[in-house]
């Protein structure tokens, strides 16, 4: 079970076969920011989670909820 939203973003991104660069481009984020969020160096903002959810075609609750 992923402990933070960034870890859940990383898990779903990998399941979708996307690189960090690929997701960053789809979500209109910098790869650097996405990398820091995925590894827990920076907290995921609501706007970042929403952008990643749209790019990954999942709900924001899939990324926020620790049970998913």
VMD Tcl script that builds the backbone (N, CA, C; Angstrom):
set m [mol new atoms 204]
animate dup $m
set s [atomselect $m all]
$s set {name element resname resid chain x y z} {
  {N N UNK 1 A 0.847 -1.182 0.000}
  {CA C UNK 1 A 0.000 0.000 0.000}
  {C C UNK 1 A 0.890 1.241 0.000}
  {N N UNK 2 A 0.616 2.165 -0.892}
  {CA C UNK 2 A 1.395 3.397 -1.002}
  {C C UNK 2 A 1.072 4.328 0.159}
  {N N UNK 3 A 2.094 4.950 0.715}
  {CA C UNK 3 A 1.913 5.770 1.913}
  {C C UNK 3 A 1.522 7.210 1.629}
  {N N UNK 4 A 1.824 7.720 0.459}
  {CA C UNK 4 A 1.494 9.108 0.154}
  {C C UNK 4 A 1.037 9.212 -1.302}
  {N N UNK 5 A 0.398 10.324 -1.600}
  {CA C UNK 5 A -0.169 10.507 -2.945}
  {C C UNK 5 A 0.896 10.368 -4.029}
  {N N UNK 6 A 2.094 10.870 -3.767}
  {CA C UNK 6 A 3.160 10.765 -4.760}
  {C C UNK 6 A 3.500 9.324 -5.092}
  {N N UNK 7 A 3.524 8.468 -4.085}
  {CA C UNK 7 A 3.806 7.048 -4.313}
  {C C UNK 7 A 2.682 6.401 -5.116}
  {N N UNK 8 A 1.450 6.804 -4.847}
  {CA C UNK 8 A 0.326 6.259 -5.615}
  {C C UNK 8 A 0.367 6.753 -7.056}
  {N N UNK 9 A 0.758 8.009 -7.258}
  {CA C UNK 9 A 0.923 8.529 -8.621}
  {C C UNK 9 A 1.972 7.696 -9.352}
  {N N UNK 10 A 3.096 7.442 -8.697}
  {CA C UNK 10 A 4.181 6.663 -9.316}
  {C C UNK 10 A 3.703 5.255 -9.678}
  {N N UNK 11 A 2.976 4.614 -8.757}
  {CA C UNK 11 A 2.507 3.247 -9.006}
  {C C UNK 11 A 1.579 3.188 -10.210}
  {N N UNK 12 A 0.621 4.113 -10.264}
  {CA C UNK 12 A -0.332 4.107 -11.387}
  {C C UNK 12 A 0.376 4.512 -12.682}
  {N N UNK 13 A 1.299 5.460 -12.594}
  {CA C UNK 13 A 2.059 5.871 -13.787}
  {C C UNK 13 A 2.787 4.673 -14.379}
  {N N UNK 14 A 3.426 3.888 -13.528}
  {CA C UNK 14 A 4.167 2.709 -14.002}
  {C C UNK 14 A 3.217 1.657 -14.568}
  {N N UNK 15 A 2.053 1.486 -13.934}
  {CA C UNK 15 A 1.059 0.541 -14.455}
  {C C UNK 15 A 0.600 0.940 -15.846}
  {N N UNK 16 A 0.572 2.242 -16.102}
  {CA C UNK 16 A 0.148 2.752 -17.412}
  {C C UNK 16 A 1.292 2.748 -18.432}
  {N N UNK 17 A 2.492 2.383 -17.993}
  {CA C UNK 17 A 3.636 2.333 -18.900}
  {C C UNK 17 A 4.198 3.699 -19.241}
  {N N UNK 18 A 4.001 4.667 -18.356}
  {CA C UNK 18 A 4.486 6.025 -18.610}
  {C C UNK 18 A 5.776 6.294 -17.837}
  {N N UNK 19 A 6.633 7.081 -18.424}
  {CA C UNK 19 A 7.808 7.587 -17.721}
  {C C UNK 19 A 7.388 8.835 -16.946}
  {N N UNK 20 A 8.266 9.283 -16.055}
  {CA C UNK 20 A 7.985 10.545 -15.363}
  {C C UNK 20 A 7.864 11.671 -16.385}
  {N N UNK 21 A 8.740 11.668 -17.372}
  {CA C UNK 21 A 8.691 12.714 -18.401}
  {C C UNK 21 A 7.362 12.668 -19.152}
  {N N UNK 22 A 6.906 11.462 -19.475}
  {CA C UNK 22 A 5.642 11.314 -20.196}
  {C C UNK 22 A 4.450 11.820 -19.395}
  {N N UNK 23 A 4.398 11.470 -18.115}
  {CA C UNK 23 A 3.299 11.947 -17.283}
  {C C UNK 23 A 3.396 13.444 -17.069}
  {N N UNK 24 A 4.595 13.935 -16.829}
  {CA C UNK 24 A 4.771 15.374 -16.629}
  {C C UNK 24 A 4.262 16.150 -17.843}
  {N N UNK 25 A 4.571 15.649 -19.022}
  {CA C UNK 25 A 4.126 16.324 -20.245}
  {C C UNK 25 A 2.596 16.300 -20.352}
  {N N UNK 26 A 2.000 15.141 -20.101}
  {CA C UNK 26 A 0.533 15.019 -20.172}
  {C C UNK 26 A -0.166 15.892 -19.137}
  {N N UNK 27 A 0.451 16.015 -17.947}
  {CA C UNK 27 A -0.171 16.756 -16.845}
  {C C UNK 27 A 0.248 18.222 -16.810}
  {N N UNK 28 A 1.120 18.622 -17.746}
  {CA C UNK 28 A 1.611 19.998 -17.823}
  {C C UNK 28 A 2.342 20.391 -16.532}
  {N N UNK 29 A 3.250 19.494 -16.101}
  {CA C UNK 29 A 4.073 19.709 -14.915}
  {C C UNK 29 A 5.538 19.575 -15.307}
  {N N UNK 30 A 6.414 20.062 -14.452}
  {CA C UNK 30 A 7.830 19.805 -14.706}
  {C C UNK 30 A 8.161 18.407 -14.210}
  {N N UNK 31 A 9.080 17.738 -14.906}
  {CA C UNK 31 A 9.515 16.414 -14.496}
  {C C UNK 31 A 10.159 16.481 -13.118}
  {N N UNK 32 A 10.881 17.558 -12.852}
  {CA C UNK 32 A 11.566 17.731 -11.573}
  {C C UNK 32 A 10.560 17.742 -10.419}
  {N N UNK 33 A 9.493 18.502 -10.558}
  {CA C UNK 33 A 8.474 18.557 -9.513}
  {C C UNK 33 A 7.815 17.196 -9.339}
  {N N UNK 34 A 7.454 16.557 -10.434}
  {CA C UNK 34 A 6.819 15.244 -10.358}
  {C C UNK 34 A 7.736 14.252 -9.654}
  {N N UNK 35 A 8.997 14.268 -9.969}
  {CA C UNK 35 A 9.962 13.376 -9.340}
  {C C UNK 35 A 10.026 13.598 -7.831}
  {N N UNK 36 A 10.066 14.840 -7.407}
  {CA C UNK 36 A 10.134 15.163 -5.979}
  {C C UNK 36 A 8.872 14.741 -5.247}
  {N N UNK 37 A 7.724 14.896 -5.889}
  {CA C UNK 37 A 6.460 14.493 -5.273}
  {C C UNK 37 A 6.392 12.967 -5.181}
  {N N UNK 38 A 6.780 12.278 -6.245}
  {CA C UNK 38 A 6.717 10.818 -6.233}
  {C C UNK 38 A 7.608 10.208 -5.157}
  {N N UNK 39 A 8.757 10.794 -4.906}
  {CA C UNK 39 A 9.652 10.208 -3.900}
  {C C UNK 39 A 9.424 10.791 -2.507}
  {N N UNK 40 A 8.469 11.694 -2.357}
  {CA C UNK 40 A 8.104 12.209 -1.050}
  {C C UNK 40 A 8.915 13.401 -0.572}
  {N N UNK 41 A 9.732 13.973 -1.448}
  {CA C UNK 41 A 10.512 15.161 -1.059}
  {C C UNK 41 A 9.643 16.404 -0.965}
  {N N UNK 42 A 8.548 16.429 -1.736}
  {CA C UNK 42 A 7.601 17.548 -1.708}
  {C C UNK 42 A 6.197 16.967 -1.573}
  {N N UNK 43 A 5.320 17.655 -0.851}
  {CA C UNK 43 A 3.942 17.162 -0.764}
  {C C UNK 43 A 3.189 17.417 -2.068}
  {N N UNK 44 A 2.245 16.559 -2.341}
  {CA C UNK 44 A 1.417 16.727 -3.537}
  {C C UNK 44 A 0.340 17.765 -3.253}
  {N N UNK 45 A 0.283 18.794 -4.063}
  {CA C UNK 45 A -0.759 19.804 -3.912}
  {C C UNK 45 A -2.045 19.282 -4.548}
  {N N UNK 46 A -3.177 19.832 -4.147}
  {CA C UNK 46 A -4.443 19.432 -4.788}
  {C C UNK 46 A -4.418 19.654 -6.306}
  {N N UNK 47 A -3.794 20.738 -6.758}
  {CA C UNK 47 A -3.737 21.006 -8.199}
  {C C UNK 47 A -2.886 19.966 -8.922}
  {N N UNK 48 A -1.777 19.567 -8.320}
  {CA C UNK 48 A -0.920 18.550 -8.935}
  {C C UNK 48 A -1.642 17.212 -8.993}
  {N N UNK 49 A -2.310 16.841 -7.911}
  {CA C UNK 49 A -3.059 15.579 -7.896}
  {C C UNK 49 A -4.145 15.599 -8.959}
  {N N UNK 50 A -4.851 16.708 -9.083}
  {CA C UNK 50 A -5.909 16.817 -10.095}
  {C C UNK 50 A -5.338 16.692 -11.507}
  {N N UNK 51 A -4.209 17.337 -11.763}
  {CA C UNK 51 A -3.585 17.262 -13.087}
  {C C UNK 51 A -3.134 15.837 -13.395}
  {N N UNK 52 A -2.541 15.167 -12.413}
  {CA C UNK 52 A -2.092 13.792 -12.619}
  {C C UNK 52 A -3.284 12.854 -12.790}
  {N N UNK 53 A -4.338 13.075 -12.030}
  {CA C UNK 53 A -5.533 12.237 -12.162}
  {C C UNK 53 A -6.105 12.339 -13.572}
  {N N UNK 54 A -6.196 13.555 -14.091}
  {CA C UNK 54 A -6.697 13.732 -15.466}
  {C C UNK 54 A -5.781 13.020 -16.461}
  {N N UNK 55 A -4.481 13.191 -16.303}
  {CA C UNK 55 A -3.514 12.605 -17.238}
  {C C UNK 55 A -3.501 11.077 -17.158}
  {N N UNK 56 A -3.773 10.531 -15.974}
  {CA C UNK 56 A -3.770 9.081 -15.789}
  {C C UNK 56 A -5.151 8.455 -15.958}
  {N N UNK 57 A -6.159 9.297 -16.153}
  {CA C UNK 57 A -7.545 8.854 -16.321}
  {C C UNK 57 A -8.033 8.065 -15.103}
  {N N UNK 58 A -7.791 8.637 -13.924}
  {CA C UNK 58 A -8.285 8.078 -12.661}
  {C C UNK 58 A -8.940 9.215 -11.876}
  {N N UNK 59 A -9.646 8.877 -10.828}
  {CA C UNK 59 A -10.245 9.919 -9.991}
  {C C UNK 59 A -9.196 10.443 -9.013}
  {N N UNK 60 A -9.400 11.645 -8.534}
  {CA C UNK 60 A -8.471 12.192 -7.552}
  {C C UNK 60 A -8.481 11.355 -6.282}
  {N N UNK 61 A -9.615 10.759 -5.944}
  {CA C UNK 61 A -9.662 9.918 -4.742}
  {C C UNK 61 A -8.771 8.686 -4.888}
  {N N UNK 62 A -8.563 8.215 -6.116}
  {CA C UNK 62 A -7.635 7.098 -6.333}
  {C C UNK 62 A -6.217 7.476 -5.933}
  {N N UNK 63 A -5.880 8.763 -6.054}
  {CA C UNK 63 A -4.528 9.217 -5.735}
  {C C UNK 63 A -4.399 9.679 -4.292}
  {N N UNK 64 A -5.471 10.169 -3.697}
  {CA C UNK 64 A -5.417 10.638 -2.303}
  {C C UNK 64 A -5.570 9.501 -1.300}
  {N N UNK 65 A -6.421 8.539 -1.615}
  {CA C UNK 65 A -6.800 7.526 -0.637}
  {C C UNK 65 A -5.705 6.483 -0.428}
  {N N UNK 66 A -5.285 6.269 0.823}
  {CA C UNK 66 A -4.244 5.270 1.087}
  {C C UNK 66 A -4.727 3.839 0.917}
  {N N UNK 67 A -6.015 3.631 0.775}
  {CA C UNK 67 A -6.532 2.269 0.627}
  {C C UNK 67 A -6.584 1.820 -0.818}
  {N N UNK 68 A -6.199 2.660 -1.731}
  {CA C UNK 68 A -6.281 2.300 -3.150}
  {C C UNK 68 A -4.917 1.960 -3.692}
}
mol reanalyze $m
mol bondsrecalc $m
mol representation Tube
mol addrep $m
